[in-house]
């Protein structure tokens, strides 16, 4: 079996965790502070705030920006449920925008038509590792006085016009779940150039405290452990090499699958991180059957849009590109540790399934 994804954990990560365990400082310690500084430098922003998971990173990003009851937040429906769920957690309401057919990211034209008097923010999901159209979305936010929140949960190492994602908007939110391009086991990171927003995020993650028993506002507990941060520091050093391998693997598959399925398209201003290598086919069921028979792992992200989920439904949303993508997309292995034989087996299975 060729797995779709798996965490790449080696002896350096194990040694880092052992170092923390022997130190006796397991939470809110020097490893977290060091990881925050290193990740901020990687993204190219002054501030990074480590939290317990990617959903918490997105929720606190919105909460710290002042999003709350009575507000509307424009989001894509073609995304993981955490994007819409984080909006609901603040008391605001998600308004669903359609996507670009080429990149699967939120369409700036669709967003423009949805901005109204209650709109407070736009969430740009960098889906599958491809950046959303940051120039157009930033311009819309400036024109209407909105917050641009980057959901970069799948986009560690992706770039727009040469700059890493997570620094273009008011705030960025990353996930370090085990299937992501880098992991801390579980974990998340908030990135921002705004010192006030960073300060609010730090308060919110720690019960509103800036010192023991000194609470400035109601908050919660979504702190990152030092064990997780120690793993993250090692993974961050390895990330650029992994992104290079993911791009090389994607190029291999592009060359062999072009014209057979719709292979990923990359905007001229974008550098793809290839968290997922996602193709589309009108015969997805047949392709999935062939992959299963060949022992090739795959994923369908996402077969149902948020606007059709019982928890988040909006029956009035008209999202034709989202509906088409839900019916056609399928993600193939692009892991950085794939061997040449495994890559060839993936391509062969797709060719046989599409024949």
C-alpha positions as CSV (number, residue, x, y, z in Angstrom):
1,X,0.0,0.0,0.0
2,X,1.3,3.5,-0.9
3,X,-0.2,5.8,1.8
4,X,-1.6,9.2,0.8
5,X,0.2,10.8,3.8
6,X,2.1,10.0,6.9
7,X,4.2,12.0,9.4
8,X,7.9,12.0,8.9
9,X,9.4,11.6,12.4
10,X,13.0,10.8,12.9
11,X,15.7,10.5,15.6
12,X,16.1,14.3,15.8
13,X,12.5,14.8,16.7
14,X,12.7,12.0,19.3
15,X,15.9,13.6,20.8
16,X,14.2,17.0,21.0
17,X,11.2,15.5,22.9
18,X,13.6,13.7,25.2
19,X,15.4,16.9,25.9
20,X,12.2,18.6,27.0
21,X,11.1,15.8,29.1
22,X,14.4,15.8,31.0
23,X,14.2,19.5,31.5
24,X,11.0,19.4,33.6
25,X,9.6,22.4,31.7
26,X,6.8,20.9,29.7
27,X,4.4,23.8,28.9
28,X,4.7,27.5,28.0
29,X,8.5,27.3,28.3
30,X,11.6,28.1,26.2
31,X,10.8,25.7,23.4
32,X,7.5,27.4,22.6
33,X,9.1,30.8,22.7
34,X,11.9,29.7,20.4
35,X,9.5,28.0,18.0
36,X,7.4,31.1,17.8
37,X,10.4,33.3,16.9
38,X,11.7,30.8,14.3
39,X,8.3,30.4,12.7
40,X,7.7,34.2,12.6
41,X,11.1,34.6,10.9
42,X,10.2,31.9,8.4
43,X,6.9,33.5,7.4
44,X,8.4,37.0,7.5
45,X,6.3,38.6,10.2
46,X,7.2,40.1,13.6
47,X,4.9,38.0,15.7
48,X,3.8,34.3,16.0
49,X,1.6,32.8,18.7
50,X,1.7,29.1,19.2
51,X,-1.5,27.3,20.1
52,X,-2.8,23.7,20.6
53,X,-4.2,23.1,17.1
54,X,-5.0,24.6,13.8
55,X,-8.7,25.2,14.5
56,X,-7.7,27.1,17.6
57,X,-5.3,29.2,15.5
58,X,-8.1,30.2,13.1
59,X,-10.7,30.7,15.9
60,X,-8.4,32.9,18.0
61,X,-7.3,34.8,14.9
62,X,-10.9,35.9,14.3
63,X,-11.6,36.4,18.0
64,X,-8.5,38.5,18.5
65,X,-9.4,40.6,15.4
66,X,-12.7,41.5,17.2
67,X,-15.0,39.3,15.0
68,X,-18.2,38.5,16.9
69,X,-22.0,38.4,17.0
70,X,-23.7,40.4,14.3
71,X,-20.7,40.1,12.0
72,X,-20.5,38.3,8.7
73,X,-17.3,36.6,7.5
74,X,-16.9,35.6,3.8
75,X,-15.4,32.1,3.5
76,X,-15.2,29.4,0.8
77,X,-17.5,26.5,1.1
78,X,-15.0,24.2,-0.5
79,X,-12.8,23.7,2.5
80,X,-12.5,21.7,5.7
81,X,-15.3,22.3,8.2
82,X,-13.0,24.1,10.6
83,X,-13.1,27.2,8.4
84,X,-16.8,27.7,8.9
85,X,-16.7,26.3,12.4
86,X,-14.2,28.9,13.6
87,X,-16.5,31.6,12.4
88,X,-19.5,30.1,14.2
89,X,-17.4,29.9,17.4
90,X,-17.0,33.6,17.5
91,X,-20.8,34.1,17.1
92,X,-20.4,35.5,13.6
93,X,-22.1,34.1,10.5
94,X,-20.2,32.6,7.5
95,X,-21.2,33.8,4.1
96,X,-20.1,31.3,1.4
97,X,-18.3,32.3,-1.7
98,X,-17.6,30.2,-4.8
99,X,-14.1,29.2,-5.9
100,X,-11.8,29.6,-8.9
101,X,-12.0,26.6,-11.1
102,X,-8.3,26.5,-11.7
103,X,-6.9,26.7,-8.2
104,X,-9.9,25.7,-6.0
105,X,-9.3,28.8,-3.9
106,X,-11.9,31.4,-3.1
107,X,-12.8,33.7,-6.0
108,X,-12.2,37.4,-5.5
109,X,-15.1,38.1,-7.9
110,X,-17.4,36.0,-5.9
111,X,-16.3,37.7,-2.7
112,X,-16.9,41.1,-4.1
113,X,-20.5,40.4,-4.8
114,X,-21.1,39.2,-1.2
115,X,-19.7,42.1,0.8
116,X,-22.4,44.0,2.7
117,X,-22.9,46.2,5.7
118,X,-22.3,43.4,8.2
119,X,-19.1,42.0,6.5
120,X,-16.2,42.2,8.9
121,X,-13.6,39.8,7.4
122,X,-12.7,37.6,4.5
123,X,-11.1,34.2,5.1
124,X,-8.7,33.2,2.3
125,X,-8.1,29.5,2.4
126,X,-4.8,28.5,0.7
127,X,-6.3,25.2,-0.3
128,X,-4.2,22.1,-1.0
129,X,-1.1,24.4,-0.6
130,X,-2.0,26.8,-3.4
131,X,-2.2,30.5,-2.3
132,X,-5.5,32.3,-2.6
133,X,-5.6,35.5,-4.8
134,X,-4.0,37.7,-2.1
135,X,-3.6,40.8,-4.2
136,X,-7.3,41.1,-5.1
137,X,-8.5,40.0,-1.7
138,X,-6.2,42.5,0.1
139,X,-7.5,45.3,-2.2
140,X,-11.0,44.4,-1.3
141,X,-10.2,44.4,2.4
142,X,-8.5,47.8,2.2
143,X,-11.4,49.3,0.2
144,X,-14.1,48.1,2.6
145,X,-12.2,48.2,5.9
146,X,-12.2,44.4,6.4
147,X,-9.8,42.0,8.1
148,X,-8.1,39.5,5.7
149,X,-7.6,36.2,7.6
150,X,-5.3,33.7,5.9
151,X,-6.3,30.1,6.6
152,X,-2.9,28.6,5.9
153,X,-3.5,25.2,7.5
154,X,-2.4,23.4,4.3
155,X,0.1,25.9,3.0
156,X,3.3,25.9,5.1
157,X,6.0,26.9,2.6
158,X,3.6,28.2,-0.1
159,X,4.5,31.7,-1.5
160,X,2.7,34.5,-3.2
161,X,4.9,36.9,-5.2
162,X,7.9,35.4,-3.4
163,X,6.6,35.9,0.1
164,X,5.5,33.1,2.3
165,X,1.7,33.0,3.0
166,X,0.6,33.9,6.4
167,X,2.0,37.5,6.3
168,X,-0.2,39.2,3.7
169,X,-3.4,39.5,5.7
170,X,-4.2,41.0,9.1
171,X,-3.5,37.5,10.5
172,X,-2.6,34.0,9.4
173,X,-3.5,30.6,10.9
174,X,-1.4,27.4,10.5
175,X,-2.1,23.8,11.5
176,X,0.5,21.2,12.5
177,X,-1.7,18.2,12.4
178,X,0.2,14.9,11.5
179,X,-0.8,14.9,7.9
180,X,0.3,18.5,7.2
181,X,3.6,19.5,5.4
182,X,5.1,19.7,8.9
183,X,3.8,18.6,12.2
184,X,4.0,19.0,16.0
185,X,1.7,16.0,16.6
186,X,-1.1,18.5,17.1
187,X,-0.7,22.3,17.2
188,X,-1.2,25.5,15.4
189,X,0.4,29.0,14.9
190,X,-1.0,32.5,14.5
191,X,1.1,34.9,12.5
192,X,0.7,38.7,12.2
193,X,2.5,42.0,11.8
194,X,0.0,43.7,14.2
195,X,1.4,43.8,17.8
196,X,-2.0,44.5,19.3
197,X,-3.6,41.5,17.5
198,X,-0.7,39.3,18.7
199,X,-1.1,40.6,22.2
200,X,-4.8,39.7,22.2
201,X,-4.1,36.3,20.8
202,X,-1.6,35.6,23.6
203,X,-4.2,36.7,26.2
204,X,-6.9,34.6,24.7
205,X,-4.9,31.4,24.5
206,X,-4.1,31.6,28.3
207,X,-7.4,32.5,30.0
208,X,-6.9,36.2,29.3
209,X,-3.8,36.3,31.6
210,X,-0.6,38.2,31.0
211,X,0.7,37.2,34.4
212,X,-0.4,34.6,37.0
213,X,-4.0,35.4,38.2
214,X,-4.1,38.7,36.3
215,X,-7.0,38.3,33.8
216,X,-7.6,41.1,31.4
217,X,-10.4,39.5,29.4
218,X,-12.3,36.2,29.2
219,X,-10.2,33.7,27.3
220,X,-9.6,30.0,27.0
221,X,-6.8,27.4,27.2
222,X,-5.2,26.5,23.9
223,X,-1.5,26.6,24.8
224,X,1.1,24.6,23.0
225,X,3.3,22.2,24.9
226,X,7.1,22.4,24.9
227,X,7.2,18.8,23.5
228,X,5.1,19.8,20.5
229,X,7.2,23.0,20.0
230,X,10.4,21.0,20.1
231,X,9.2,18.7,17.4
232,X,8.0,21.7,15.4
233,X,11.5,23.4,15.5
234,X,13.1,20.3,14.0
235,X,10.3,19.9,11.4
236,X,10.6,23.6,10.4
237,X,14.3,23.1,9.5
238,X,13.4,20.2,7.3
239,X,10.4,21.9,5.7
240,X,12.2,23.6,2.7
241,X,13.7,20.3,1.6
242,X,10.4,18.6,1.9
243,X,8.6,21.3,-0.2
244,X,11.3,20.9,-2.9
245,X,10.6,17.2,-3.0
246,X,6.8,17.7,-3.1
247,X,7.2,20.0,-6.1
248,X,9.5,17.5,-7.8
249,X,7.0,14.7,-7.3
250,X,4.2,16.9,-8.6
251,X,6.2,17.7,-11.7
252,X,6.8,14.0,-12.3
253,X,3.0,13.3,-12.0
254,X,2.1,16.4,-14.1
255,X,4.3,15.1,-17.0
256,X,2.7,11.7,-17.0
257,X,-0.9,12.6,-16.3
258,X,-1.4,15.7,-18.4
259,X,-4.3,15.2,-20.7
260,X,-5.5,12.1,-18.8
261,X,-6.9,14.0,-15.8
262,X,-7.0,17.7,-15.0
263,X,-3.7,18.2,-13.2
264,X,-3.1,21.0,-10.7
265,X,-2.7,24.5,-12.2
266,X,-0.5,27.1,-10.5
267,X,-1.0,30.8,-10.7
268,X,2.0,32.6,-12.2
269,X,2.5,34.6,-9.0
270,X,2.2,31.5,-6.8
271,X,4.6,28.8,-5.5
272,X,2.6,25.7,-4.6
273,X,3.4,23.8,-1.4
274,X,1.6,20.7,-2.6
275,X,0.1,19.7,0.7
276,X,-2.2,17.7,-1.7
277,X,-1.7,16.8,-5.3
278,X,-5.3,17.1,-6.4
279,X,-6.6,16.2,-9.9
280,X,-10.1,16.2,-11.2
281,X,-11.9,13.7,-13.3
282,X,-15.5,13.3,-14.4
283,X,-15.0,9.6,-13.8
284,X,-13.8,9.8,-10.3
285,X,-15.5,6.7,-9.0
286,X,-13.7,4.6,-11.7
287,X,-10.4,6.2,-10.9
288,X,-10.8,5.5,-7.2
289,X,-11.6,1.9,-7.9
290,X,-8.4,1.6,-10.0
291,X,-6.3,3.2,-7.2
292,X,-7.7,0.9,-4.6
293,X,-7.0,-2.1,-6.8
294,X,-3.4,-0.9,-7.2
295,X,-2.9,-0.3,-3.5
296,X,-2.5,3.5,-4.0
297,X,-3.9,5.7,-1.2
298,X,-6.0,8.6,-2.2
299,X,-8.3,11.2,-0.6
300,X,-11.4,13.1,-1.7
301,X,-11.2,16.6,-0.2
302,X,-14.0,17.6,-0.1
303,X,-17.0,15.6,-1.4
304,X,-19.6,18.0,0.3
305,X,-19.2,21.7,0.7
306,X,-19.8,23.4,4.0
307,X,-22.9,25.1,2.6
308,X,-24.5,21.7,2.3
309,X,-23.4,20.4,5.7
310,X,-26.1,20.1,8.3
311,X,-24.0,22.0,10.9
312,X,-23.3,25.0,8.6
313,X,-25.8,24.8,5.9
314,X,-26.9,27.7,3.7
315,X,-29.5,26.5,1.3
316,X,-29.5,29.8,-0.6
317,X,-25.8,29.6,-1.6
318,X,-25.3,29.3,-5.4
319,X,-21.8,27.8,-5.8
320,X,-21.5,26.0,-9.2
321,X,-17.7,25.7,-9.2
322,X,-17.8,24.4,-5.7
323,X,-20.4,21.8,-6.7
324,X,-18.3,20.7,-9.7
325,X,-15.1,20.4,-7.6
326,X,-16.9,18.4,-4.9
327,X,-18.0,15.9,-7.6
328,X,-14.6,15.6,-9.4
329,X,-11.6,16.1,-7.2
330,X,-9.3,13.3,-5.9
331,X,-5.9,13.7,-4.2
332,X,-2.9,11.5,-5.0
333,X,0.2,10.8,-3.0
334,X,2.9,13.5,-3.3
335,X,4.7,12.9,0.0
336,X,8.4,13.9,0.0
337,X,9.5,10.4,1.0
338,X,7.9,8.7,-2.1
339,X,10.3,6.5,-4.0
340,X,10.7,6.6,-7.8
341,X,8.9,3.2,-8.0
342,X,6.1,4.5,-5.9
343,X,5.6,7.6,-8.0
344,X,5.6,5.4,-11.1
345,X,3.0,3.1,-9.5
346,X,0.8,6.1,-8.7
347,X,0.9,7.3,-12.3
348,X,0.3,3.9,-13.7
349,X,-2.8,3.4,-11.6
350,X,-4.2,6.7,-12.7
351,X,-3.5,5.9,-16.4
352,X,-5.2,2.5,-16.0
353,X,-8.2,4.0,-14.2
354,X,-8.7,6.7,-16.7
355,X,-8.4,4.4,-19.7
